[in-house]
Amino acid sequence: MLRITVQNHSGVRIVLEGKLVSDWVRELKACCQDILARSDPADVWIELADISFVDGAGTELLAELSREGVHLLSDDVAMDAVVGDITAKSKPTTETQRHRDNPA
């Protein structure tokens, strides 16, 4: 089960509770698509503090959202590792960035 709570304060905070797996990944994706259609990704935060498990599809969705500019928040050692992996893979490597900044 996954609980999705959307809070609108200064930006949009999506609070997740439970397991981010299979059908729930599709639910979160639909929710995020709706929010991102009317919000700047830089103003969207996904709070993962109460997520107990993320499967491969959930990790891929979070990575996709991170690449789009959505912020991922966690305060749990296991989720910190997941978020760290995702954000490290979402950033361009130094070589890619160098090439983009100075194309030959």
Buried (B, 14 or more C-beta within 10 A) or exposed (E): EBEBEEEEEEEBBBBBBBBBBEEBBEEBBEBBEEBBEEBEBEBBBBBBEBBEEBBEBBBEBBBBBBBEEBBBBBEBEEBEEBBEEBBEEBEEEEEEEEEEEEEE
